[in-house]
Amino acid sequence: MLKNYIKTTLRGIRKNKLFTAINLVGLSVAMSCFILVTLYVRYELTYDQFHKEVDNIYLVKLKSAEAYGGSYNQFLPAVFADIIEEGTPGLEEVTTTLSGAGSMYVKHGEEYISEKYYTIQNSFFNVFTFPFLYGNKESALTEPASVVISEEMALKYFKKENAVGEILKVDGRGDFKVTGVLASFPKNSQFQPHFSFSINNMSDLDHWGYNTFFIYLKTLPNANLTDIQDRIAALYTANAPKDAMYDGSGAELGSFADSYWQLSGSGASLNNRDRGLGADKDIIYLCSGLAVLLLFIALANYVNMATSKAIERSKEVGVRKVNGASRKQLIGQFLSETLVFSFLSLIVSIILVEVFLPSVSNVVGIELKLNYREASILLFLVGYALLCGVLGGIYPAILLSRFNPVKALKGRAQISKSRFSLRNVLLFLQFTISAFMIVVLLVANSQIRHYLNFDLGFEKERVVSFRLAEEMRETPEIFVQRVKNLKGIEGVTMGPMPGGAFGFNTLTLNDLELKYVPRVETNEDFLPMLKIPLIAGRNFDPQLASDQENSIIINETLAQELGLDNPVGTTVSFEGRPKTIIGLIKDFYIMGPRYQKRSLMLTPLISGRVNNFLIKVNSQNMATTLSQIDEIWDEYDYKNALQYQFLDDAYAEKLGQIKATTTIINGITIAIVVISLFGLFSLVAYQTSRRMKEIGIRKVLGANGGNILLMFGKPYAWLILISSSAAIPLAYSLLGKALDKYHNRIELDFSYALITVLAIVIFSVLVIVSRALLAVRTNPAEILKYE
């Protein structure tokens, strides 16, 4: 029986090459997209889930006072971890880490290699599941000059897995003894502990003012979480100093399992910067929805063509029924044909996945892999092919098995001609989804172009941004002067761009107090070099000592928040010290186009350290000028080559998430539209072949080519108009709400709807004409000569 089913399926494939090719391409593309999206979604949704009893792991969050915004962060003093451990029942373990991953240089031969590292307590490995290959887990980081490394780093630096006892040389920090080697761990983990140093190296761990630590705890299986939460809150209130830093704040618990999705308070961005599109559940839902829509389009195509061709197989069904075939056997036969086709599509889709996986990984920013040795992956692929086969084949199988054998053998078997037949409903949905996605594509790309061409309020072209080496930050003046003396340099200044303002401070004017006002430390070259308009007052003057001590420049938004129409000359309190406003500048978007204008003040260098420099390079001989800067850099930094970035490119990179999302939308939209057009082409081809005699008779009676093309196109024209009328208002409504989440969004005008309708009409006309024209050009005598 099975052999007969397979032979029948292969015979049908050879007989209907066009039908097979269209459906194979459509279903394979849809399957490959679905598999790729599933790999990405699986990667994101399993972030940190490899830890044992991950639901019992929590992080301690600090909620700031309402006067300071009431926001959450994870920065706490290490001493509070000891207080929690001693005074809170129901805990299995408490551990402390220095906030985020630090940077260091490991000496390897004559090279210095930049690496990320963590500073942690030994108890870290009792909370989080990072198994030891070698070394003693219980005492690995009890000694200050110890380090635990990963298996990958052991092979990289010591050419062997068991590197316990080896010495790791760290530039500027000394020698560390390797006391443990960790087994390989997943990429989708907030922590990537390739190098872990002991927190015992640090001093002032018992000082409440040293609040740069993260605190994690693991509860006992049956512990009462509410009691633990209340106890920790009470301990914080009882022990926190009564000063401005902690006044009115409180401690709360947050789930570590969910912390990846809470960007502001989880520390995920500090612990692991290689995080794909950025832990955004909206993107997960979007990708999943698009993949399902694409799969629906492909399956709808298959169902449409299978039901359309059902009449051709009516006599086969009649013969099988006369020879004793039951309806159950017929359903089994036709369903098995679909399953064979589905598995054939799966094979093609896996080939497509392997071809496009590197490109997709590059778009989403993470390395995706399809591991065929993993049982869950194999089960998913097989189950997925079975599901597609059943969904795509069950209705045509039931439809074919219901044919009356007598009518079938006489050629009178028919399927519904109703306007609301399943075939028309599926075609309507295909056009509706296509129209909806075209609007989404147009709007997404328009928003990206708007951001890329957005006027940020300053000149960013030909400006190079780079961070100073550690050796240069204390005394950068000599380096700056040497760069200024180069022929192709138009200006040198300091500033945190494109990262945004830093040094948030409190400003007070009379009874008005503004918290967290962003500050940029810079010099007199900042405004003229970036061409930021000075509305009133003056720039910093390096010859005036008073400017360096007590002068600030503010922007329009900060002037409005201070209630000052003419702020120049006004004295405000800056962290308790008087500062005179000497200039008012026009607002500019220091964070980039995705952020709104906000208050900002410019000050001379306060912190005493310069971190970031901006250099404006002349367009003539730019490469030569940059190489000369690089030569000067090499005299100061023996470990690194100069790493610079043009400011316009840097701001474009800040749009990485939305650009990647738009790329995904573009790819899936194109696939949806093309597969829908394939379906339309196959239906027109089928109807043309079924109506050749009618075409011949109409031509004999005087119908011209235009009349016949209109006859074929009219039903589809109505479907296109109705589907566009349903899709476009829905798209406008949903996109309007989606765009409201973005600052500086575009407005939705009528052009997107017009372009969508024109695109669908033009594509559909081309598809219909390309197939129907063959029938129109056929000599009616050739069609009717045997009638």
Summary of the structure (lengths in Angstrom):
residues: 787
radius of gyration: 34.0
end to end distance: 40.0
largest distance: 106.5
contacts: 2515
relative contact order: 0.10
helix: 51%
strand: 17%
